[in-house]
Amino acid sequence: MIKDIKFNFLNPDEQERYQKHLTLKEIGYEGQLDLKNSSVLCIGAGGLGSSVLLYLAATGIGKIGIVDNDHVEKSNLQRQIIHETDTVGNLKISSARERIKKLNPNIEVSIFNKRINAENAQEIIRKFDVICDCSDNFATRYLINDTCLILNKPLVFGSVQGFEGQLSVFNLNKTSPNLRDLLPESPSKNAVPSCAEYGIVGVSTGLIGILQVNEIIKIILKKGEILDGKVLVFDLLNMNMKKLHLKGDHANKRIKNLSQFVDFYIDDKCSEKNNEINIINANDFNSLYKANPNKILLIDVRENEEFSNSAIEGSISIPLSHLNKESDLEFIQKESLIKEIFTICQSGKRSEKASEILSKFKIKSRSIEGGIEKVKKISCN
């Protein structure tokens, strides 16, 4: 797993710091070097990420990556122990990096102030040896899972709610199961309440996060029984623990491109539809478009590859992930003065999100319900 050994010695500070590891026969000096020469990406610097990041740093993982674009809030501090009262309002990645460097100055920390999405996931994830999912929504979890499948990266999965937590290791080898074996379809947004709705006890994130690090250590050292093909389930309220067996289905590994499931990766779990989003059905759009196409700007917010394969004549391509770019916003704002703006995607989900983004910049638009397939179907009738 470790492609390039950068270090062949521990400095005096590290030898003293990791002394208890060096005396363990399962780790020893060579094992500690393996940890030092490894890189781990932690996606999310919240409850799970807090304990994961602290113990990765204490363990001596040489390079740690952190992906998050959120800010520290006071209500986070009950469980997100890497942050402090003085860091409320700061970016979580900045707060976490500062704490890591105080704990262990030998660690290299790379931060990504962004929300991971279908466009940047492969670029970020490919740089690290082991990926640790500390996200808080199913859209992101599927995106991380699918990217790890494409890039052949081991994924350490954790999730918590209330007093309960789950833990597993996905994609460790060619026969390993992945998230789609555990959950073939993403639960609907109303099926799984958010932390804000359901609540969470702080120690549950601490425990699951620590166990995620334990799996990471075993993966790097190639020691012990790894939770490959198993799901560990904890109930901290009643102190029950069970280990479930999970079998991989080869069909769930046939992911070659993130555009196959891109609509999976839009997170609407915790939010209701924005009242400012106007939705138009495909019939009404077709009537307007046929009557006066020169007065309409149709923005296709799918990925460029999808647009190249199939698009509505006269539409322009601006992927959803580009809508916050100043140049694109300026263009759309200028066009909106003389044209009606419509957004379209494959099914209507991404276009709703696009119209929501545009509304925040005071740009009125309408999302086409049912997406491009619905429009094309009606046009052919």
C-alpha positions in Angstrom: 0.0 0.0 0.0 2.9 2.4 0.8 4.3 3.2 -2.6 7.2 5.5 -1.8 9.1 5.2 1.4 10.2 8.7 2.2 11.7 8.0 5.6 14.0 5.2 6.8 14.5 6.5 10.4 12.7 8.1 13.3 14.1 11.3 14.7 14.9 11.6 18.4 11.6 13.3 19.2 9.6 10.5 17.5 11.6 7.8 19.2 10.7 9.2 22.6 7.1 10.1 21.6 6.3 6.6 20.2 8.3 4.6 22.7 5.2 2.6 23.8 4.7 1.6 20.1 8.3 0.6 19.7 8.1 -1.9 22.5 5.0 -3.6 21.0 6.0 -6.6 18.9 3.1 -5.9 16.5 4.5 -2.5 15.7 8.1 -2.0 16.7 10.5 0.3 14.8 9.7 -0.9 11.3 6.0 -0.7 12.0 6.3 2.8 13.2 8.2 3.7 10.1 5.3 2.3 8.1 2.9 4.5 10.0 5.2 7.5 9.4 5.4 6.8 5.7 1.6 6.5 5.3 -1.0 9.0 4.4 -4.7 9.1 5.6 -7.5 11.3 4.3 -10.2 12.2 6.8 -13.4 13.5 5.1 -15.2 15.5 7.8 -13.8 17.3 10.8 -16.8 17.0 13.0 -17.7 14.4 15.7 -16.1 11.3 14.1 -13.3 13.4 12.5 -12.3 14.9 15.8 -11.3 11.7 17.5 -10.0 10.2 14.2 -7.7 13.2 13.6 -6.4 13.4 17.2 -5.5 9.7 17.3 -4.1 9.6 13.8 -1.7 12.4 14.8 -0.9 10.8 18.2 -0.3 7.5 16.4 2.3 9.0 14.1 0.6 8.8 10.6 3.1 10.9 8.5 0.6 12.8 6.4 -3.0 13.6 7.3 -5.5 15.2 4.9 -8.7 17.0 6.1 -11.7 17.8 3.9 -14.3 20.1 5.3 -15.8 23.5 4.5 -17.8 24.1 7.7 -17.2 26.5 10.6 -17.0 25.6 14.3 -20.2 26.3 16.2 -20.7 26.2 19.9 -23.1 23.3 19.7 -20.3 21.2 18.0 -18.1 21.3 21.1 -20.2 18.6 22.9 -18.7 16.0 20.7 -16.2 17.6 18.3 -13.3 17.6 20.8 -10.6 18.7 18.4 -12.1 22.2 18.4 -12.2 24.6 21.4 -14.4 27.5 22.6 -11.8 30.0 21.3 -12.1 28.5 17.7 -15.9 29.0 17.4 -16.5 30.7 14.1 -13.2 29.5 12.6 -13.0 27.0 9.8 -13.0 23.5 11.1 -10.0 22.5 9.0 -7.9 25.4 10.4 -9.0 24.6 14.0 -8.1 20.9 13.5 -4.8 21.6 11.8 -3.7 23.9 14.6 -4.6 21.3 17.3 -2.8 18.5 15.4 0.4 20.5 15.1 0.2 21.3 18.8 -0.2 17.6 19.6 2.4 16.3 17.2 4.6 18.8 15.2 6.1 15.9 13.2 2.8 15.4 11.2 2.3 16.9 7.8 -1.3 18.3 7.5 -3.0 19.0 4.2 -6.3 20.8 4.3 -9.1 21.1 1.7 -11.5 24.0 2.3 -14.2 22.6 0.2 -17.1 20.2 0.2 -16.1 17.0 -1.6 -18.1 16.5 -4.8 -18.2 14.4 -8.0 -15.8 16.8 -9.7 -13.0 17.0 -7.1 -13.3 13.7 -5.3 -10.9 11.7 -7.4 -8.3 14.5 -7.4 -8.3 14.7 -3.6 -8.7 11.0 -2.7 -6.0 9.6 -5.1 -3.3 11.4 -3.1 -3.8 9.3 0.0 -3.2 5.6 1.0 -6.3 5.1 3.3 -9.6 7.0 3.3 -11.6 7.5 6.4 -15.2 8.5 6.0 -16.3 10.8 8.8 -19.1 12.5 6.8 -22.6 13.0 8.0 -24.9 12.4 5.0 -25.5 9.5 2.7 -24.9 11.5 -0.5 -21.3 12.1 0.5 -20.9 8.6 1.8 -21.8 7.1 -1.6 -19.6 9.5 -3.4 -16.6 8.5 -1.2 -17.4 4.8 -1.5 -17.7 5.0 -5.3 -14.5 7.1 -5.7 -12.6 4.6 -3.6 -13.8 1.8 -5.8 -12.6 3.5 -8.9 -9.2 4.3 -7.4 -8.8 1.0 -5.5 -8.5 2.7 -2.1 -9.4 1.1 1.2 -12.2 2.9 3.0 -12.8 2.9 6.7 -16.5 3.6 7.3 -18.1 4.9 10.5 -21.5 6.3 11.3 -23.3 7.3 14.6 -26.7 8.3 15.8 -28.0 8.8 19.3 -26.2 6.2 21.4 -25.5 3.9 18.4 -22.6 3.5 16.1 -21.5 1.3 13.1 -18.1 0.6 11.8 -16.7 -1.4 8.8 -13.9 -1.5 6.3 -14.8 -1.4 2.6 -12.8 -2.1 -0.6 -9.8 -3.6 1.1 -9.2 -6.0 -1.8 -10.9 -7.2 -5.0 -13.4 -9.4 -3.1 -14.3 -6.9 -0.4 -17.8 -5.6 0.0 -18.5 -1.9 -0.1 -21.2 0.5 1.0 -23.6 -0.5 -1.8 -23.5 -4.0 -0.4 -24.6 -2.7 2.9 -27.1 -0.1 1.6 -27.9 -0.7 -2.1 -30.1 2.3 -2.2 -29.7 5.6 -0.4 -32.4 6.0 2.4 -34.8 8.8 1.7 -34.2 12.1 3.5 -37.2 11.5 5.9 -36.1 7.9 6.7 -33.0 8.9 8.6 -33.3 11.9 10.9 -30.4 14.3 11.2 -28.3 14.9 14.3 -30.3 18.1 14.9 -33.6 16.2 14.8 -32.5 13.0 16.6 -29.6 14.1 18.8 -26.3 12.4 19.5 -24.3 11.6 22.6 -20.8 12.9 22.3 -19.0 9.7 23.4 -20.5 7.7 20.5 -18.6 9.7 18.0 -15.5 9.4 20.1 -15.7 5.6 20.4 -16.4 5.0 16.7 -13.8 7.5 15.6 -11.1 5.8 17.8 -12.1 2.4 16.4 -11.8 3.8 12.8 -8.2 4.7 13.7 -7.6 1.2 15.0 -8.7 -0.3 11.7 -6.5 2.2 9.8 -3.5 1.1 11.9 -4.2 -2.6 11.2 -4.6 -1.9 7.5 -1.2 -0.1 7.3 0.6 -2.7 9.5 -1.2 -5.6 7.9 -1.9 -7.0 11.3 -4.8 -8.5 13.2 -8.4 -9.1 12.1 -9.6 -6.2 9.9 -13.3 -5.5 9.7 -13.3 -6.5 6.0 -16.7 -8.1 5.2 -18.0 -7.3 8.7 -20.0 -4.6 10.3 -19.5 -3.8 14.0 -22.6 -2.4 15.6 -22.6 -0.7 19.1 -25.4 0.2 21.4 -23.8 2.3 24.1 -27.0 2.9 26.0 -27.4 -0.8 26.8 -23.7 -1.7 26.2 -24.5 -4.2 23.5 -22.1 -5.0 20.6 -22.6 -7.3 17.7 -20.6 -8.2 14.6 -22.5 -8.7 11.3 -21.1 -10.5 8.3 -21.4 -8.7 5.0 -21.0 -10.4 1.6 -19.8 -8.5 -1.5 -21.7 -8.6 -4.7 -19.6 -8.2 -7.8 -22.3 -6.2 -9.5 -21.8 -3.4 -6.9 -18.2 -3.0 -7.9 -18.9 -2.2 -11.5 -18.4 1.6 -11.1 -16.2 3.0 -13.8 -17.2 6.7 -13.7 -18.9 8.9 -11.1 -21.3 10.2 -13.7 -23.1 6.8 -13.5 -24.6 7.8 -10.1 -24.0 11.5 -10.0 -27.6 12.2 -8.8 -26.8 10.0 -5.7 -24.3 12.6 -4.6 -26.6 15.6 -4.1 -27.3 16.0 -0.4 -30.9 16.9 0.3 -31.3 14.8 3.5 -31.4 17.7 5.9 -33.1 20.4 4.0 -36.6 21.1 2.6 -37.1 22.6 -0.8 -36.2 26.2 -0.9 -39.4 28.2 -1.4 -37.6 30.5 -3.8 -37.0 27.7 -6.2 -39.5 27.8 -9.1 -40.1 24.5 -10.8 -41.6 24.1 -14.3 -42.8 20.8 -15.8 -41.4 19.6 -19.0 -44.6 20.2 -21.0 -44.8 23.9 -20.1 -41.1 24.3 -20.7 -41.3 22.8 -24.2 -44.2 25.2 -25.1 -42.2 28.2 -23.9 -39.1 27.0 -25.7 -40.8 26.4 -29.0 -42.6 29.7 -28.9 -39.5 31.9 -28.3 -36.2 30.0 -27.9 -34.2 33.3 -28.3 -35.7 34.5 -25.0 -34.6 31.5 -23.0 -31.2 30.6 -21.5 -31.2 26.8 -20.8 -28.3 25.9 -18.4 -27.4 22.2 -18.3 -25.8 21.6 -14.9 -24.7 18.0 -15.5 -21.0 17.1 -15.8 -19.3 18.0 -19.1 -19.1 14.3 -20.2 -22.8 13.9 -19.8 -23.5 17.1 -21.7 -21.2 15.9 -24.6 -23.1 12.6 -24.8 -26.6 14.0 -24.9 -27.9 17.6 -24.6 -30.9 19.7 -25.6 -30.2 21.8 -28.7 -29.4 25.4 -27.7 -28.5 24.6 -24.1 -25.2 25.6 -22.6 -23.1 23.6 -20.2 -22.3 24.9 -16.7 -21.8 22.0 -14.3 -23.4 22.4 -10.9 -19.9 22.6 -9.2 -19.1 25.7 -11.4 -22.1 27.7 -10.5 -20.3 29.6 -7.7 -17.5 30.8 -10.0 -17.5 34.5 -10.5 -17.2 34.4 -14.2 -20.2 32.1 -14.7 -22.3 34.0 -12.2 -21.6 37.3 -14.0 -22.5 35.7 -17.3 -25.8 34.3 -16.0 -26.6 37.6 -14.2 -26.1 39.5 -17.5 -28.2 37.1 -19.5 -31.0 37.1 -16.9 -31.6 40.8 -17.8 -32.8 39.8 -21.3 -33.7 36.1 -21.0 -35.5 33.7 -18.8 -33.2 31.3 -17.0 -33.9 27.6 -16.9 -31.8 24.8 -15.3 -31.9 21.2 -16.4 -30.1 18.0 -15.4 -30.7 14.3 -15.8 -33.7 13.9 -13.4 -34.3 17.4 -12.0 -32.5 16.9 -8.7 -29.3 18.8 -9.6 -31.2 21.5 -11.4 -33.2 22.2 -8.3 -29.9 22.6 -6.4 -28.6 24.9 -9.1 -31.7 27.1 -9.0 -31.3 27.3 -5.2 -27.7 28.5 -5.6 -28.7 31.0 -8.2 -31.4 32.4 -6.0 -28.8 33.1 -3.3 -27.2 35.5 -5.9 -30.6 37.1 -6.7 -30.8 35.4 -10.0 -34.3 34.1 -10.8 -34.5 30.7 -12.6 -36.7 27.7 -13.0 -35.7 24.1 -12.6 -37.2 21.7 -15.2 -39.0 18.9 -13.4 -38.1 15.4 -14.6 -34.9 16.6 -16.3 -33.6 16.1 -19.8 -35.1 12.7 -20.4 -38.6 14.0 -19.7 -38.1 17.0 -22.0 -36.8 14.8 -24.8 -39.6 12.3 -24.4 -42.2 15.0 -24.7 -40.4 16.6 -27.7 -40.5 13.3 -29.6 -44.3 12.8 -29.1 
